[in-house]
Amino acid sequence: MKRFSLLSILFIFIGIITYGINRYIEENAELFILSGFVSLFAAVICGLLAITKNETGRLKYLSIMMAFVVLGAVTWTEPFQIIRVLTWLKNT
């Protein structure tokens, strides 16, 4: 059963959707950025769990690779998002 691999792919899509919502709204919503980071982090954790549980197939490796590619693309296009989220968390 590929439960953790599929869950990892789901978290990746949730992260992409939240970054897309944040990108197209007028004001910066730190909650969307934070939820995107958390969902991508959860995707990596689920991918690692899939590897430790020895799930069949190559989807487990693809999900971890996709999560790092998405995180790299977000960091490349908007490098100060993580600083804004950390500042927002500190001030709340």
N, C-alpha and C positions, 0 to 999 in steps of 0.2 A: 504494500500500500504506500502511496506517495503523499501522505498527509502533510508532512512538514514542508515538502517541496512546493506543493500547491499553495499552502498557506503563505510561504515566502513570496511566491509570485503575486498573490493577492495583496500582501503588504506593500510590494513594490508599486503596484498599480494605484493603491491608495495614496502612497507618497507622491507619485507623479501627478495625480489629480489635485492634491492639496497645493503643490507648488504651482500648478496651472491656475488654480483659483487665485492664489496670492499674486501671481504675475498679472492677471487681467483685471483685478479690482483697483480702484483709484488709490486707496490708502494702503499702507503696509500693515498687514494683520499678522502680528507676531504669533498668534495662536495657530494660524495655518502653517507657518514656517516650522513651529515647534512640532506640530502633529506630523508634518512631513518627515522631519528628522527622526522622530520616534518610530514612525512606521517603517522607515528604511532601516533603522537599527534593529527593529523586530524582524525584518526580513532577513538580515544577516544572521541573527540568532536562530531563526527557524531553519535557515540553510545549514548552519553548523550542526543543529540537532538532526537534520536529515542525514548528514554525513556520519555522525556518531551512531545513529540507529541503523546504518547500512541499508538505506532505501535503495531499491533497484532503479536503474536508469541513470541518465546523465543530467536530468533536470535539477538535481541538487547542486551540481557545479554551475549550471547555467544561471540558477537563481542568485547564487552568491556573486557571480560575475556581473550580472545585470544590476544588482544593488550597488556594487562599487562603481560601475559605469555611470549610473544615475547620480550617485553622490559626487563623483568627479565632474560631471557635467554641471551640476548645481554649483559646485565650488568654482568652476571655471567661469561661469556666466555671472554669478552673483557672490563674490568671495566674502563679503562682509555680513552675510545673512546670519551666520553662527554667532558673530559678535553682537549683532542686534538682539538675537534671542537670549543670549546670556545676560546682556544688560537688562533686558526686559524682565527676565526671571529674578535678577538681583533686586530690581526696584519694586517688584510686587510683593 
